[in-house]
Amino acid sequence: MPKIHIETRITANINVVFDLARSVDLHVVSASQTNEKAIAGRTAGLVELGDTITWKAKHFGITQKLTSRITAVEKPIYFADEMVKGAFKSFNHEHFFNEENGIVVMKDLFDYKSPFGLLGKLADMLFIEKYMTDFLEKRNAIIKEFAETEKWRELL
């Protein structure tokens, strides 16, 4: 089961960073390359405990749907989401936030399991783990850009 760990340092208020990370609208901006849209459940605004979101996007040339549920929220330091239905066998995505001397350290822990047994493990090694790491890093770069400028005001 691959585990992706990403740390992003952001010079901004922890509450702003936390809310941007929970923003469905910002996620759509950060995933524009896959034409990702929220089509059911929470489709705009900030996710809260118990919310579900169904996403529709094009990955690897295939249109896919993925539904996740927000399983934990501790404002402004932690939230987690878990796949309910989708292309992965399973995934759990934890988001941690800590403020140190005016810098927010945002950590993503993304644990997932690909389907198809050994074939899925081979796909992880060849391209899925890198693809998901790049996807999450791009998302975090957009969060950083919005948080460190006045752009966050457009969404929050």
N, C-alpha and C positions, 0 to 999 in steps of 0.2 A: 504494500500500500504506500504509494508515494506521499511524501509530506513536504509541502512547499512552505518555506519560512521567508518572509520578506519584512524588512525593517525600513521605514521611511521617516526621515526627520523633517519636521515642518515648523517654521517660525510663525506661529499663529496661536490664537486662543484655543484651548482644548475643547471647549463646547462647540466652537465653529467646526473644528476638524471632525469631531464625533458626529455632528449632524450632517456634514457633507458625506461622510462615509455611509450614513444611513439613508441618504437621499436617492430615491428611485430616479428622479430627474437627472441628477449628476451621473448616475450609472449609465443612463441612456446616452449622455454626452460622451462618456469615456469609452463606450462600446460601439461608437458609431461605425467603426470598420466592419462590424458584423451585423449592422442594421438591427441591433437588439432593441426590442420593445417589450414593455410590460403589458400583457394582454388580459390578465385576470387577477383577482385578489387586489392587493394594493397596487395601483397603477401610477400613482404620483405621490409626492410628499415624502415624509420620513417614515421608515418602517418602525413598528413598535412590536413588543412582545406578542407572539401568537399570530401575527400577520403571515399570510401566504402571498407569494408573488409567482405568477407564471410568466416566464420570459419566452419570447420567440426570437430566434436569431439564426444566422447562417454561419456555421462553422464547418470548415473543410469542404465547402461547396454544398453542404446539406442543410436544409432548413430543419431546425430542431426546436422542441419545446422542453422547458425545464421548470419544475415547480419547486420552490424552496419555502421553508417555514422559519420564522425568527423564533429561536428557542430560548434565548436569554438576552436580557438587556439590563445593564447596570450603568446608568448615566453618570458621568461621561467617560467611563473607563473600559467598558467591555460590552460587546454584543456578539451573538453567534447565530449562524443560519445553517440549516441542514437541508439537503435535497430530499424531497418527498417523492418526486417522480422525474425521470429524465434519462439521459444517455449514459450517465455513470451508473455503476452498480451502487455506489454510495458516495456522498461527500459531506464533510463537516468543515465549515469555515468560521474560524474564531478571529475576532478583531479586538486588539488590546490597544489602549491609549494611556500614555503616561507623560506628564509634563515635567520637564527638567530644565530649570533656569530659562523659562520662556520658550523652550523648544518642546514641541510635542513629538514623542516617539510613538509612531503608529506601527504596530506589528500585526501582520497577517499570518495565521497558521491555517493552511489549507490542506486537509488530509482527504484523499479520495481513493476510490477503488474503481478501476476500469472494468467493464464487462468482458466477457469472452475468455476468461481464464488465462492460459499462457499466451494466447494471441494478444489479449489486452495488455499483459505485462510487457510484451515485445513492443507494442505500440507506445506504451509509456516511455520506454527507453529510447525509442527512435524519434518521437516527436510530441506526444501529448504533454509530458511534464514541461518541456520547454515552451510549448504553446501556452499552457496555463500560467506559467511563470511570467511570460511576456505580457499576457492579458492582464494579470494582476498588477504588474509593474506599471503598465500604461494607466490603469485605473488610478493607482496611487499618485502618479505624476499629475494627473488631472486634479485630484483632490488637493495636492500641494499647490498647484497653480491657482486654483480658486481660493484656497485658504490664505495664501500669502499676498493676494491682491484684493481688490474690492469686488471681484467677480462673485464671491460667495453671496453677496447681497442680492444677486439675481435669483437665487434659488432658495434662500432661507428667510 
